[in-house]
Amino acid sequence: MQVLGRLAGALSHEIRNPLNAIFLHTDIVEEEVRQPTPGDRSQVLRSLATIKMEGARLQTLMQDYLFLARSSDLHRTPEELRALIADLILEMSVHDVSRKVTLVLSGDEHLGEVSIHRSLFRRALSNLLQRLIETIPENGTLILQGQRTRSHLHLSIHDIGQVIPDDAWAAFRTALQATNPGTGLDLGVYVGREIIAAHGGEVVLTDAPGTGRQCTVTLPLATQQSDSSASSPLTLDDPA
């Protein structure tokens, strides 16, 4: 509860910017309605688009918080990971069409079936991918590559063009390593890491010369249980 309280504080800080933008552009729309500019509706359309975008951002923040606040147990079921990731890539490609970032799934024949909480695990991947997409220039490419061993499943998100800026990569690493949720925390990355950890997995960043930057999600296979009776609690880091 202490951690969730600190997360609530971080959440209240994060929602200020989108709320301010919504209020500002609502005033602009109101002014245009009261005193319309003859023949020019472009400002109204831009303001409405901004309101919609910031509203979606607020919804995402709330969903991230609620995933942590409500998910006391992981009820896992066997899921075909290739279908899940392919569906996620399609959805994100549609939503992020303005950035023109290409997501490519490679090595999907090695993914197979894995026991996960479908919606939570999908949320974790979505959060991590979204942050990486936001860091790279337009027309960039991220490769998602699967590898399966006898004991683990590895899903790597690979920046083959080595275009993720140093400061963005450092911020991403800091968010993944955060143990004290507070003001300035990247809530989406924190939630993604905690969901992966609740599955017994981990998120590791590597940066090797000549190979680019890579974010790897690793899940253990040997200890996974498909029945809900063997679900594991979603725990949060205790800064104490």
N, C-alpha and C positions, 0 to 999 in steps of 0.2 A: 504493500500500500504506500510506503514511503517513496518507492521508485515511481509508482504511478502518479503520486502527487507531484514529483519533480517533472515528470513527463507532461503533466497538465500545465505546469508553469511554462515549459518549453513550448507547448502547443499554443498557449495564449500569446506568447511572443511571436510565433510564426504566423498567426492569423491576422496580425495587425496590418501588414503590408497589403494583402489582398483585400481586406475590408476597406482600407483607405482608398484603394484604387476603385473599388465598387462605388463608394460614396462620391468620389470625385466625378466619375463618369456618369453616375446617375444625375448629378447636378447639371452636367453638360447636356444630357438628353432632355432634362426638364427645361433648360433654357432654350434649347432648339425647338421644343414643342411650343413654348410660350411665344418665342420670337423666331420663327423659322427663317433660315437663310433661303431666299428664293432659288429654286432649281438645284440646290446642293444638299444632298442627304448623306454625303460621305462621312462627315464627322459623327452623325448619329449611328451609322452602321459600324464605324470603328469603335465607338464607345460601347455599343451593344455587344460587339465581339469581345471586347476587353472584359465586360461584366460577366459574360458567359465563361470566359477562360478563367477568371479569378474565382468564380463560383465553383468551377470544377476543381480548382486547386484547393479550395476550402474543404470540399467533399473528400478529396484524397487525404488531407491531413486528418480529418475526423475518422476516416476509415482506418488509417494507420493506428491511431490511438485506440480505437475500439477493438482492433484485432488483439492488442496486448491486454486491454482491460477485461475482455470477455473470454478469451481463450485460455481456460484453465487446463484443458486437456486436449491432446491430439488424438482424434479418432481416425486412425489410418486405414486405408483400403488399398488394394493393389491397383495401380494406375499405369497405363501405357504412356511413358514419358514423352515419346516422340510426338504423339498426337497432342498432348498438352502443350508442349513447347511450340509446335507448328501453329497451333491456334493462337497462342500468345503473340508470336511473331507477326501473324497476320493482323491481329487487333492493333498492335503497337505501330505497325507500318501504316495503317489507315489513320491513326490518331496523330502520328508525327510526320505526316506527309510534307508539311511545310519545311521541315529540316532536311529532307531528302537524304536521310541516313538509311543505308541498306543493312538489313539483318539477314544473315545467311546461316542456315543450320547444316552442319557437317558432321559426319560420323554418327548420324542418327541411327544407323543399324546396330550400334553398340549400346543404345540406351536401354531397350527392353522394358520390362515391367518392374516397378519399384513401389514399395508400400509407403504411402505418404498421406498427409491430410491435403487433399487436392486444392481447395481454395486457398489455404494458408501458404502452401508451397508455391502456388502460382503467384500469389501476392508478393512473396519474397523475391522471386525472379523478376517480376515486373518492376519492383522498386529499384533493384540493382541495375537492371537494364536501362530504366528511365534516367537514372542519374548519369550513367555512362553516355547515353545518347545526348544528354544536355551538354556534355563537356566537349564533344568533338565537332569540328566544322561541318558545314553542309557538304553533302556528297561523300561523307565518310562511310566506312564499312566496319561492322562488328561481326566476327565469326563466332557462332556458338558451336562448340565441338564436344561430342560425348565420347567417353571412354569408360568401359566397364571391366573391372577385375573380379576376382573371386570374392573379394571382401568389400570393395567400394565402388561407388559410381562417381565419376568425375565429369563435371560439366564446366567447360572453360569458355569464358567470354573474352575473345581475343581481339586486340587492336592491332591488326596486321600493318596498318599504315603508320603506326607510331605517331599519331596525331593528337593524342590526349595531352593537353598542356600540363606542365609540371605542377602548377599551383592547384589545378583541378584534381590531379592524381593524388597530391598530398592531402587535399581536403577529403577526398574519398577514403583514403587510408585512415585518416584521423577519425572519421565517422564510424568506420568498421571497428576501430579499437576503443571507442568510447566506453567507459565503465560508469560514468557519472552523468546521467541525462540531465541536462540543464539548458539554460538559454543559449541559443546558437547551435544546438544539436541538429544534425540532419536526421529528422525523425524517420524519413522513409528508409534510409540506409540502416539506421539502428533497428527498425522493425524487421527489415529483411534479414539482418544478421541473427536476430533473436529467434526468428522462425526457423532458420536453418539450424541453429544451435539446439532448438527444441526437438529437432529430428535426429539429434546426435551427430550432426554434421558441423562443418566449418566453412568459412569463406577466407581464402588466402589470395593475397596479391603478389604478383611477381613482375619484375621488370628486368629482362635479360637483354644485353646488347645484341642487336641483329634480329631479335624475335619479337620485340614489341612488349607492350604492357598487357597483362593477363589477370583476369579475376576468375578464380576457380572455386566452384561450389562442390564440396565433397560430401557424400552421404555414405554411411556404413550400411552394408547389406546384410551381414551375418546376424546382426542383433535386431533387425526390424521385425515387427510383429504386425500381421495384417488385421487381427481382430481388435475390436475396440477395448476389450478388457485389458489389453497390454499397452494402452496408450500412456504416453509420458507427459508430465506436466510441462507447460510452457513457463519456464523460469526466466527471471530477469537478473542481470548482474547486480550484486549488492556492493555498492561502493565502500561499505564499511569493512 
